[in-house]
């Protein structure tokens, strides 16, 4: 059983569509794609807010000069 990274549904191998997609949200659930989905999720939800905060701090510092 594989957990879909997008919708969180537990997907059994028999429920996966021929293209290796979750039947609920159509995210790719094959194991090879899981690494990419996890990295994309991490970048989108964890790293982007950190980068925005860093950019805001830089902008504030430049305005203070």
N, CA, C and O atoms as a printed pandas DataFrame, in Angstrom:
     atom_number atom_name residue_name chain_id  residue_number  x_coord  y_coord  z_coord
0              1         N          UNK        A               1    0.845   -1.175    0.000
1              2        CA          UNK        A               1    0.000    0.000    0.000
2              3         C          UNK        A               1    0.890    1.237    0.000
3              4         O          UNK        A               1    1.911    1.285    0.685
4              5         N          UNK        A               2    0.486    2.228   -0.776
5              6        CA          UNK        A               2    1.238    3.474   -0.902
6              7         C          UNK        A               2    0.317    4.611   -0.490
7              8         O          UNK        A               2   -0.865    4.616   -0.832
8              9         N          UNK        A               3    0.857    5.568    0.239
9             10        CA          UNK        A               3    0.070    6.740    0.641
10            11         C          UNK        A               3    0.308    7.845   -0.384
11            12         O          UNK        A               3    1.448    8.187   -0.699
12            13         N          UNK        A               4   -0.780    8.391   -0.893
13            14        CA          UNK        A               4   -0.678    9.487   -1.861
14            15         C          UNK        A               4   -0.178   10.731   -1.131
15            16         O          UNK        A               4   -0.715   11.107   -0.089
16            17         N          UNK        A               5    0.834   11.353   -1.675
17            18        CA          UNK        A               5    1.425   12.528   -1.040
18            19         C          UNK        A               5    0.503   13.739   -1.159
19            20         O          UNK        A               5    0.556   14.633   -0.314
20            21         N          UNK        A               6   -0.334   13.786   -2.181
21            22        CA          UNK        A               6   -1.188   14.955   -2.391
22            23         C          UNK        A               6   -2.452   14.908   -1.535
23            24         O          UNK        A               6   -2.753   15.867   -0.825
24            25         N          UNK        A               7   -3.203   13.790   -1.597
25            26        CA          UNK        A               7   -4.481   13.753   -0.885
26            27         C          UNK        A               7   -4.439   12.914    0.388
27            28         O          UNK        A               7   -5.379   12.959    1.182
28            29         N          UNK        A               8   -3.357   12.143    0.600
29            30        CA          UNK        A               8   -3.214   11.359    1.810
30            31         C          UNK        A               8   -3.925   10.022    1.795
31            32         O          UNK        A               8   -3.903    9.299    2.791
32            33         N          UNK        A               9   -4.548    9.684    0.694
33            34        CA          UNK        A               9   -5.276    8.427    0.598
34            35         C          UNK        A               9   -4.313    7.253    0.524
35            36         O          UNK        A               9   -3.290    7.321   -0.156
36            37         N          UNK        A              10   -4.646    6.178    1.228
37            38        CA          UNK        A              10   -3.889    4.937    1.097
38            39         C          UNK        A              10   -4.356    4.239   -0.165
39            40         O          UNK        A              10   -5.541    3.934   -0.305
40            41         N          UNK        A              11   -3.443    3.983   -1.081
41            42        CA          UNK        A              11   -3.784    3.411   -2.377
42            43         C          UNK        A              11   -3.197    2.013   -2.476
43            44         O          UNK        A              11   -1.988    1.826   -2.339
44            45         N          UNK        A              12   -4.050    1.044   -2.711
45            46        CA          UNK        A              12   -3.595   -0.328   -2.925
46            47         C          UNK        A              12   -3.118   -0.465   -4.362
47            48         O          UNK        A              12   -3.611    0.236   -5.246
48            49         N          UNK        A              13   -2.170   -1.356   -4.607
49            50        CA          UNK        A              13   -1.671   -1.523   -5.976
50            51         C          UNK        A              13   -2.787   -1.797   -6.989
51            52         O          UNK        A              13   -2.679   -1.366   -8.136
52            53         N          UNK        A              14   -3.842   -2.494   -6.603
53            54        CA          UNK        A              14   -4.934   -2.769   -7.526
54            55         C          UNK        A              14   -5.793   -1.555   -7.836
55            56         O          UNK        A              14   -6.518   -1.547   -8.831
56            57         N          UNK        A              15   -5.719   -0.515   -6.985
57            58        CA          UNK        A              15   -6.519    0.694   -7.192
58            59         C          UNK        A              15   -5.811    1.735   -8.044
59            60         O          UNK        A              15   -6.435    2.680   -8.526
60            61         N          UNK        A              16   -4.508    1.560   -8.229
61            62        CA          UNK        A              16   -3.736    2.531   -8.998
62            63         C          UNK        A              16   -4.111    2.407  -10.468
63            64         O          UNK        A              16   -4.206    1.300  -10.996
64            65         N          UNK        A              17   -4.323    3.540  -11.126
65            66        CA          UNK        A              17   -4.668    3.526  -12.543
66            67         C          UNK        A              17   -3.466    3.035  -13.349
67            68         O          UNK        A              17   -2.350    2.995  -12.830
68            69         N          UNK        A              18   -3.686    2.657  -14.625
69            70        CA          UNK        A              18   -2.568    2.158  -15.446
70            71         C          UNK        A              18   -1.400    3.141  -15.543
71            72         O          UNK        A              18   -0.256    2.719  -15.715
72            73         N          UNK        A              19   -1.667    4.422  -15.438
73            74        CA          UNK        A              19   -0.591    5.412  -15.490
74            75         C          UNK        A              19    0.100    5.610  -14.154
75            76         O          UNK        A              19    0.972    6.471  -14.036
76            77         N          UNK        A              20   -0.272    4.828  -13.137
77            78        CA          UNK        A              20    0.342    4.949  -11.822
78            79         C          UNK        A              20   -0.158    6.137  -11.033
79            80         O          UNK        A              20    0.595    6.742  -10.270
80            81         N          UNK        A              21   -1.435    6.479  -11.212
81            82        CA          UNK        A              21   -1.975    7.662  -10.563
82            83         C          UNK        A              21   -3.005    7.303   -9.503
83            84         O          UNK        A              21   -3.690    6.285   -9.605
84            85         N          UNK        A              22   -3.106    8.146   -8.488
85            86        CA          UNK        A              22   -4.103    8.002   -7.431
86            87         C          UNK        A              22   -5.496    8.147   -8.047
87            88         O          UNK        A              22   -5.731    9.078   -8.818
88            89         N          UNK        A              23   -6.421    7.244   -7.720
89            90        CA          UNK        A              23   -7.758    7.349   -8.311
90            91         C          UNK        A              23   -8.551    8.562   -7.814
91            92         O          UNK        A              23   -9.531    8.948   -8.451
92            93         N          UNK        A              24   -8.157    9.165   -6.707
93            94        CA          UNK        A              24   -8.899   10.301   -6.165
94            95         C          UNK        A              24   -8.410   11.635   -6.733
95            96         O          UNK        A              24   -9.214   12.429   -7.221
96            97         N          UNK        A              25   -7.109   11.886   -6.673
97            98        CA          UNK        A              25   -6.608   13.200   -7.078
98            99         C          UNK        A              25   -5.702   13.169   -8.304
99           100         O          UNK        A              25   -5.248   14.217   -8.762
100          101         N          UNK        A              26   -5.436   11.982   -8.837
101          102        CA          UNK        A              26   -4.628   11.772  -10.043
102          103         C          UNK        A              26   -3.149   12.118   -9.880
103          104         O          UNK        A              26   -2.449   12.310  -10.874
104          105         N          UNK        A              27   -2.665   12.200   -8.640
105          106        CA          UNK        A              27   -1.227   12.386   -8.424
106          107         C          UNK        A              27   -0.522   11.074   -8.739
107          108         O          UNK        A              27   -1.104   10.002   -8.578
108          109         N          UNK        A              28    0.705   11.153   -9.178
109          110        CA          UNK        A              28    1.470    9.955   -9.485
110          111         C          UNK        A              28    1.852    9.279   -8.173
111          112         O          UNK        A              28    2.395    9.929   -7.279
112          113         N          UNK        A              29    1.575    7.980   -8.047
113          114        CA          UNK        A              29    1.856    7.278   -6.800
114          115         C          UNK        A              29    2.859    6.137   -6.976
115          116         O          UNK        A              29    3.079    5.366   -6.042
116          117         N          UNK        A              30    3.462    6.020   -8.141
117          118        CA          UNK        A              30    4.497    5.007   -8.301
118          119         C          UNK        A              30    5.677    5.385   -7.418
119          120         O          UNK        A              30    5.922    6.564   -7.163
120          121         N          UNK        A              31    6.395    4.387   -6.960
121          122        CA          UNK        A              31    7.483    4.662   -6.011
122          123         C          UNK        A              31    8.546    5.574   -6.589
123          124         O          UNK        A              31    9.097    6.409   -5.871
124          125         N          UNK        A              32    8.849    5.430   -7.897
125          126        CA          UNK        A              32    9.871    6.304   -8.483
126          127         C          UNK        A              32    9.424    7.762   -8.422
127          128         O          UNK        A              32   10.234    8.661   -8.197
128          129         N          UNK        A              33    8.137    7.984   -8.622
129          130        CA          UNK        A              33    7.622    9.343   -8.630
130          131         C          UNK        A              33    7.437    9.889   -7.220
131          132         O          UNK        A              33    7.385   11.104   -7.026
132          133         N          UNK        A              34    7.338    9.002   -6.237
133          134        CA          UNK        A              34    7.112    9.465   -4.870
134          135         C          UNK        A              34    8.242   10.373   -4.409
135          136         O          UNK        A              34    7.993   11.373   -3.736
136          137         N          UNK        A              35    9.486   10.040   -4.762
137          138        CA          UNK        A              35   10.610   10.883   -4.358
138          139         C          UNK        A              35   10.449   12.292   -4.917
139          140         O          UNK        A              35   10.665   13.272   -4.204
140          141         N          UNK        A              36   10.071   12.396   -6.191
141          142        CA          UNK        A              36    9.894   13.708   -6.806
142          143         C          UNK        A              36    8.729   14.449   -6.162
143          144         O          UNK        A              36    8.831   15.646   -5.892
144          145         N          UNK        A              37    7.626   13.753   -5.915
145          146        CA          UNK        A              37    6.468   14.391   -5.273
146          147         C          UNK        A              37    6.844   14.905   -3.886
147          148         O          UNK        A              37    6.453   16.007   -3.502
148          149         N          UNK        A              38    7.605   14.106   -3.135
149          150        CA          UNK        A              38    8.017   14.516   -1.789
150          151         C          UNK        A              38    8.922   15.737   -1.860
151          152         O          UNK        A              38    8.776   16.665   -1.065
152          153         N          UNK        A              39    9.857   15.742   -2.811
153          154        CA          UNK        A              39   10.744   16.894   -2.960
154          155         C          UNK        A              39    9.969   18.140   -3.373
155          156         O          UNK        A              39   10.222   19.231   -2.862
156          157         N          UNK        A              40    9.024   17.975   -4.299
157          158        CA          UNK        A              40    8.203   19.113   -4.708
158          159         C          UNK        A              40    7.390   19.647   -3.541
159          160         O          UNK        A              40    7.295   20.859   -3.353
160          161         N          UNK        A              41    6.802   18.747   -2.753
161          162        CA          UNK        A              41    6.007   19.142   -1.589
162          163         C          UNK        A              41    6.886   19.890   -0.587
163          164         O          UNK        A              41    6.484   20.919   -0.043
164          165         N          UNK        A              42    8.087   19.363   -0.349
165          166        CA          UNK        A              42    9.005   19.988    0.596
166          167         C          UNK        A              42    9.393   21.379    0.121
167          168         O          UNK        A              42    9.385   22.331    0.902
168          169         N          UNK        A              43    9.729   21.496   -1.139
169          170        CA          UNK        A              43   10.128   22.795   -1.675
170          171         C          UNK        A              43    8.988   23.793   -1.597
171          172         O          UNK        A              43    9.188   24.951   -1.230
172          173         N          UNK        A              44    7.803   23.344   -1.942
173          174        CA          UNK        A              44    6.652   24.236   -1.994
174          175         C          UNK        A              44    6.204   24.677   -0.600
175          176         O          UNK        A              44    5.876   25.846   -0.396
176          177         N          UNK        A              45    6.187   23.762    0.345
177          178        CA          UNK        A              45    5.581   24.056    1.643
178          179         C          UNK        A              45    6.577   24.389    2.746
179          180         O          UNK        A              45    6.201   25.005    3.743
180          181         N          UNK        A              46    7.823   24.001    2.592
181          182        CA          UNK        A              46    8.797   24.271    3.648
182          183         C          UNK        A              46    9.850   25.286    3.240
183          184         O          UNK        A              46   10.200   26.167    4.026
184          185         N          UNK        A              47   10.356   25.173    2.027
185          186        CA          UNK        A              47   11.456   26.045    1.630
186          187         C          UNK        A              47   10.996   27.398    1.112
187          188         O          UNK        A              47   11.636   28.407    1.405
188          189         N          UNK        A              48    9.906   27.454    0.353
189          190        CA          UNK        A              48    9.453   28.729   -0.199
190          191         C          UNK        A              48    9.118   29.758    0.877
191          192         O          UNK        A              48    9.500   30.919    0.729
192          193         N          UNK        A              49    8.418   29.385    1.959
193          194        CA          UNK        A              49    8.173   30.400    3.010
194          195         C          UNK        A              49    9.473   30.902    3.649
195          196         O          UNK        A              49    9.592   32.082    3.978
196          197         N          UNK        A              50   10.449   29.997    3.822
197          198        CA          UNK        A              50   11.740   30.413    4.384
198          199         C          UNK        A              50   12.435   31.404    3.453
199          200         O          UNK        A              50   13.000   32.399    3.906
200          201         N          UNK        A              51   12.389   31.123    2.140
201          202        CA          UNK        A              51   13.026   32.013    1.178
202          203         C          UNK        A              51   12.325   33.369    1.128
203          204         O          UNK        A              51   12.973   34.402    0.959
204          205         N          UNK        A              52   11.002   33.362    1.276
205          206        CA          UNK        A              52   10.263   34.626    1.294
206          207         C          UNK        A              52   10.661   35.452    2.514
207          208         O          UNK        A              52   10.861   36.662    2.408
208          209         N          UNK        A              53   10.774   34.804    3.663
209          210        CA          UNK        A              53   11.203   35.518    4.869
210          211         C          UNK        A              53   12.602   36.095    4.693
211          212         O          UNK        A              53   12.869   37.227    5.097
212          213         N          UNK        A              54   13.487   35.319    4.092
213          214        CA          UNK        A              54   14.848   35.783    3.851
214          215         C          UNK        A              54   14.844   36.980    2.906
215          216         O          UNK        A              54   15.556   37.958    3.134
216          217         N          UNK        A              55   14.037   36.900    1.840
217          218        CA          UNK        A              55   13.952   38.012    0.897
218          219         C          UNK        A              55   13.391   39.257    1.568
219          220         O          UNK        A              55   13.862   40.364    1.310
220          221         N          UNK        A              56   12.394   39.089    2.425
221          222        CA          UNK        A              56   11.831   40.223    3.159
222          223         C          UNK        A              56   12.876   40.860    4.071
223          224         O          UNK        A              56   12.946   42.084    4.177
224          225         N          UNK        A              57   13.688   40.033    4.730
225          226        CA          UNK        A              57   14.746   40.554    5.597
226          227         C          UNK        A              57   15.782   41.325    4.790
227          228         O          UNK        A              57   16.260   42.372    5.229
228          229         N          UNK        A              58   16.129   40.819    3.626
229          230        CA          UNK        A              58   17.097   41.513    2.760
230          231         C          UNK        A              58   16.521   42.845    2.305
231          232         O          UNK        A              58   17.209   43.865    2.322
232          233         N          UNK        A              59   15.254   42.830    1.898
233          234        CA          UNK        A              59   14.617   44.074    1.454
234          235         C          UNK        A              59   14.570   45.095    2.583
235          236         O          UNK        A              59   14.815   46.278    2.349
236          237         N          UNK        A              60   14.262   44.667    3.792
237          238        CA          UNK        A              60   14.239   45.573    4.941
238          239         C          UNK        A              60   15.625   46.149    5.211
239          240         O          UNK        A              60   15.755   47.331    5.528
240          241         N          UNK        A              61   16.654   45.325    5.088
241          242        CA          UNK        A              61   18.020   45.790    5.324
242          243         C          UNK        A              61   18.438   46.804    4.265
243          244         O          UNK        A              61   19.099   47.794    4.578
244          245         N          UNK        A              62   18.053   46.558    3.011
245          246        CA          UNK        A              62   18.408   47.482    1.935
246          247         C          UNK        A              62   17.690   48.818    2.123
247          248         O          UNK        A              62   18.276   49.875    1.888
248          249         N          UNK        A              63   16.437   48.778    2.540
249          250        CA          UNK        A              63   15.697   50.016    2.780
250          251         C          UNK        A              63   16.308   50.815    3.928
251          252         O          UNK        A              63   16.212   52.042    3.951
252          253         N          UNK        A              64   16.934   50.128    4.877
253          254        CA          UNK        A              64   17.531   50.804    6.015
254          255         C          UNK        A              64   18.855   51.476    5.697
255          256         O          UNK        A              64   19.370   52.236    6.517
256          257         N          UNK        A              65   19.413   51.214    4.526
257          258        CA          UNK        A              65   20.709   51.811    4.169
258          259         C          UNK        A              65   20.590   53.234    3.735
259          260         O          UNK        A              65   21.595   53.865    3.405
